[in-house]
Amino acid sequence: MIRPRLPLLLDVKVIICGFSVTVSWVEQFFDDIYLDFMMHYRGEEVSRAEALFIQRALKAEPGVRVLDVACGHGRHMAHLPRDGVVGVDVNIKYLKTAKRFGDVIQADVRNLPFRRNAFHGAYIMHSTFGMFGEEVEMELLTWLSGVVKPGGRLLIDVANKEKIEDIYASLGEVWNFWISAGPYRVLSTAYYNPVTSRIRETRHIYRAGQYLGERVLELTLYSLGELRIMLSSVGFSIEEIYGDFNGEKYRRQSDRIIVVAVKTSGVSKTLKHAVEWASENRQI
């Protein structure tokens, strides 16, 4: 059976005061409701434990600076040494909170505004790697290869593609599940396309019994093998693989794939030129 291809959720048009305005799906999804939900879903205790894991994995000792890619409101920065982390995100509202915990910069993660070898390490959390599509994510890895010092480490946390495919094999291409966090109850409907390795999740959000509307999230899922190829092409070699932030080794049944890779070499000239061309010719 031929399955339909999921279109990328890049931008949508809304009408404001009679004018048609293009709004990124990221701006729609990552709003005040999402921020409040995350305060409950990934609260102080969970964020502290994840930050400690990051610090150990990146070997972030005193005097070492690491980059929090798509830092959001700084939930991990809050538990790392203030002079040891820099956050970058496009959401200025979230950065107003994050700047309490360290230096922050508003920027598109696809074009990082840092000099070469500026950081001893970097981390990308909570499936941010997967939100933009394979082409853009290769651009991101290429930029990170430039800003991370040789011998530095990169941590990437994504959903486990193999587990999702097992769910797909068991339940079919669409399934429902509930997420509970504090006063929130979220009914999620997930649609997975194994041909494109993309999953679309529609969330119906309730807070204290009141319906707040729906949000749509779409991710590209990567297997461990695919991550290994992508990272090696930009000079990173995977050193450790985990299935959760308790330090458990990765298994097919793990919820997450958490890879820690070491910068061993640079980006090939061919790939570098391809990324530069893509950046110059991207449609805004």
Long-range contacts (C-beta under 8 A, 24 or more apart in sequence): 3-173, 3-193, 3-194, 3-195, 4-193, 5-193, 5-195, 5-196, 6-191, 6-193, 6-196, 6-198, 6-200, 6-218, 8-133, 8-218, 9-200, 9-216, 9-218, 25-216, 25-218, 26-90, 26-91, 26-131, 27-91, 28-215, 29-215, 29-216, 29-217, 30-72, 30-91, 30-94, 32-93, 33-205, 33-207, 33-212, 33-213, 33-215, 34-215, 35-72, 35-73, 35-94, 36-207, 37-181, 37-184, 37-186, 37-205, 38-72, 38-73, 38-75, 39-182, 40-181, 40-182, 40-183, 40-184, 41-179, 41-181, 41-182, 41-184, 42-75, 42-126, 47-75, 47-76, 47-78, 47-79, 48-79, 49-245, 50-76, 50-125, 50-245, 51-76, 51-77, 51-78, 51-79, 51-80, 52-79, 53-245, 53-247, 54-80, 54-123, 54-125, 54-155, 55-80, 57-153, 57-155, 57-240, 57-260, 58-120, 58-121, 58-122, 58-123, 58-152, 58-153, 58-155, 58-260, 59-120, 59-121, 59-153, 60-84, 60-85, 60-120, 60-121, 64-120, 64-121, 65-118, 65-119, 65-120, 66-119, 66-120, 66-121, 66-122, 66-123, 67-112, 67-114, 67-118, 67-119, 67-121, 67-122, 67-123, 67-144, 67-147, 67-148, 68-122, 68-123, 68-125, 69-109, 69-112, 69-122, 69-123, 69-124, 69-128, 69-140, 69-144, 70-109, 70-124, 70-125, 70-128, 71-95, 71-98, 71-104, 72-98, 73-97, 73-98, 74-98, 74-99, 74-100, 74-101, 74-102, 74-104, 76-123, 76-125, 77-101, 77-102, 86-119, 88-112, 109-140, 110-136, 110-139, 110-140, 110-143, 110-279, 111-139, 111-143, 111-279, 112-143, 112-144, 112-146, 112-147, 114-147, 115-147, 116-146, 116-147, 117-146, 117-147, 117-148, 117-149, 117-150, 118-147, 119-147, 119-148, 119-149, 119-152, 120-148, 120-149, 120-152, 120-153, 121-148, 121-152, 121-153, 121-154, 121-155, 122-147, 122-148, 122-152, 122-154, 122-155, 123-154, 123-155, 123-156, 123-157, 124-154, 124-155, 124-156, 124-157, 125-155, 125-157, 126-157, 127-157, 127-158, 127-159, 127-219, 129-156, 129-157, 129-158, 129-222, 130-158, 130-159, 130-219, 130-220, 130-221, 130-222, 131-217, 131-218, 131-219, 131-220, 133-220, 134-220, 135-278, 137-220, 137-230, 138-230, 138-233, 138-234, 138-271, 138-275, 139-275, 139-278, 139-279, 141-230, 141-231, 141-233, 141-234, 141-236, 142-234, 142-267, 142-271, 142-272, 142-275, 143-275, 144-234, 145-234, 145-235, 145-236, 145-263, 145-266, 145-267, 146-267, 148-263, 149-263, 150-263, 150-264, 150-265, 151-262, 151-263, 152-262, 152-263, 153-239, 153-260, 153-261, 153-262, 153-263, 154-231, 154-236, 154-260, 154-261, 154-263, 155-258, 155-259, 155-260, 155-261, 156-227, 156-258, 156-259, 156-261, 157-256, 157-257, 157-258, 158-221, 158-222, 158-227, 158-256, 158-257, 158-258, 159-199, 159-219, 159-221, 159-255, 159-256, 159-257, 160-243, 160-250, 160-252, 160-254, 160-255, 160-256, 160-257, 161-197, 161-221, 161-222, 161-223, 161-226, 161-257, 162-223, 162-224, 162-252, 163-252, 163-253, 163-254, 163-255, 164-192, 164-199, 164-221, 165-192, 165-194, 166-252, 166-253, 167-192, 168-192, 168-194, 179-203, 183-207, 183-208, 196-220, 197-221, 197-222, 222-257, 224-250, 224-257, 224-259, 227-257, 227-259, 231-259, 231-261, 233-267, 233-268, 233-271, 234-267, 234-271, 235-263, 235-264, 235-265, 235-266, 235-267, 236-261, 236-262, 236-263, 236-264, 237-261, 237-262, 237-264
